[in-house]
Amino acid sequence: MKKMMMALACSAVSVVVADGPVQFVDCPKCDKRMRISENGREAFVNLSRIDPERKAEMAERAKRLLALGAPVSPANPKTPLMGWSSWNTFGVDISEEVILGIARAMATNGLKDAGYVYVNIDDGFFWGHGPDGRLRFHPERFPNGMKGTVDGIHALGLKAGTYSDAGADTCGSMWSGSGSGGKDTGGVGAGLYGHDAADCALHFNELGFDFIKVDYCGGKKLKLDERMRYTEIADAIKATGRSDVRFNICRWAFPGTWVADVAGSWRTTGDIRANWKSVRRIIAENLYLSAYASPGHFNDLDMLEVGQIEGAVKSVFGKHGDTGLTLDEETTHFGMWCIMSSPLLLGCDVRTMPPATKKLVTNPYLVRMNQDPLGLQAYVAVREGDAYVLVKDADERFGRSRYVALYNAGDSEHEFTVTAKSLDLGGKIAAFDLVERADVGEFEGNVAVKVRPHAAKFYRFDAERRIDRGAYEAETAYLTDYSEIGEGSAAPEGSGRKRARWTETAGASGGVAVTDLGGRASNDIVWKDVHVSEGGPYRLVFRCASPERRFFSMQVDGGAATPLVSEPSPGGFADVSTEVVLSAGTHSVRLSNADASMPDVDVMYLARKE
Ligand code: GLA
C-alpha cells in the first residue's frame, strides 16, 4: 500500500512516497540514487537521480539490497571467524574482569548482533604446567581459574576462544607483551608440547572453549616441523570429540598448502600494529594468496586495529608502533580484511569503542562481503603502481554480481579508470557503495573514480551481463608447493630446487609473475577456476620468460598432457600458444614439468576461437 510520508533521509526533499520499506524521495541536492538507513530497515530512492520510468525497477533493487543487509548467520564454520581478541589492546595484561566486561559489551552494544560472537583470550592466562602435568592459570589474572570466564561468555550467547603454542613456551614469555614491560613468566612451559591430549581435553571438554589459536614462538625455539606438529595438534583436537572447535595456526607466514587440511585459518604475516605502514604491509603480503582460500579455510591477516585512531590509541603497545590510523586508513583496513575474507577479530577495547568505528564494523554490507557464502578471497584484477583493483564474486560463482575494491596504497590521490571488461562484467552496471550504504549510479564501459591516499572504495557491482574472464594472472593461480616458510630454500623433498612463488617482475602484466616453477610434479601452477560459458574450441596463450629453451606440459582437468615449449626470451616475455576444446563450465588448467625448470609464467589468456 502506498502512502504519503514525511522525508527522513534528506533535507531538500519535496515528495515522499513509500512502498513498504522503500521510500521515494525527491532530493536534487543529494548525489546518490539510493541510500539505506543506518538501521537497515528502509531504503530511500532519490527520484531526482533516476528516470521516473524506472521507479519500479529501483524499488525492486532497493528491496534486494535491503535483504542483503540482513544479519549474517553467526559462527558459520564455512565463513571467516568473527569476534574479538585480547592481544592488540591488552597484551598479557588480561583478567577475568576484562574478558567478561568485553563479552558483556559485545552482547549488548550491537557487535554480537552483527556477527561478532567469538571472545578470544590470547597469551597471558596461564601459569605453566604443574608437576602433575595439568595446565595452571595465572594466580592474579584468573584467580578463579577459567571455568567461570568461559561459562560467563557462553551465558551471554557468545563463544569462547583460547590460546597456546605448538612448543613449550609462549611468545609472551619471550617478548614483552605487558604494559609493565618484561617477559611473562607464566608462559614458560605453558605450551601444548608434551601436553596435547591433556590440554585439549581441558580446553574443549572440561572448560568448553570453542576456538584455539596456536602460536609458534615455542615451536620455533624447539625447531619443530610445522606440518607435523600442527597436524598432531589438529588430531588432538579431533580426539576430544568436539568437531565444532575452530583452529587457527599462527606461524606468521603462509605455511604451505597442507594447512587447509589442518586448520580453519592461518596467519600469513608478522604481527600487526596500529599504524598505516603495518596495515599496508599486511595487505601487500596477502594480495596474491587468493587461490589458497576456500570455504572454511582462510588466510588470516591478523587481529584488527580498527578503533585505534590517531591521537586516541589505547593499547599496551603504544611505545611499540601503535601510533594509530586515520579514519580513511581505518576504513581501508576493515574493508580490505572483509574483501580478502580474513577472520574479523576486533582488537580494540570494545567497551569504549569510538562510535564511527562501531558503525564501520557493524556495517552489514561490508560484513556480508566478508561472510559471503562462496568463501572466496578477492584477487587483484588490475594494478597501476600502488593502486589496485580487487574483485570477487558475490552470492553466486560466475554470476552478474561482484564485490570490488579500489585500493589506493599510495601517498597521493589516484584516479582509477575502472573498465567493466577487466572485471568480467558487461552491459549496464549498478554500483552500490558498501561503506556509504548507497547506490551511487550506473556506468557502462568504464568509470573514473578518485580515491584519496591510503583510502579505498568498496562496491557491489550488479551487471547486466557476466562475461568470461580473458586474463588469468599467474599470481592468482594455485601453486601446489607454495610456502613462505624457508622461502627460497630447497624444497623438503631434497630435490635442490626452490619452490614456485609470486615475484615482482618488471614487464609482467600486473607487475608480478610466478617464478621457480618445475623440477617436481608438485611444483606446478594450476588455475582451478577456468570458466567458459560456451563450449567449443579455445585458444590459450601463456606469457612466459626463460633464459633458454624450456619444456613443460599442460593438462586440462587432469587429462592428457600437451607438450609446450618456451623459446629464449631475453629481457621479456614471449607467448606460447595452444588450443583446446572446452565444454561449457569450470575447468582446471595445470602447467608442470616434473624433471626440469619451467619458464616463468606471467599470465594465461583465454579466448574463444572463431
Ligand atoms: C605472537 C602472535 C600474536 C600474539 C602474541 C602473544 O606474537 O603473532 O598474535 O598472539 O604472540 O604473545
Boltz pocket constraint, residues with backbone or C-beta under 6 A from the ligand:
constraints:
  - pocket:
      binder: B
      contacts: [[A, 87], [A, 122], [A, 123], [A, 170], [A, 171], [A, 172], [A, 173], [A, 175], [A, 177], [A, 215], [A, 250], [A, 252], [A, 269], [A, 270], [A, 271]]
      max_distance: 6.0
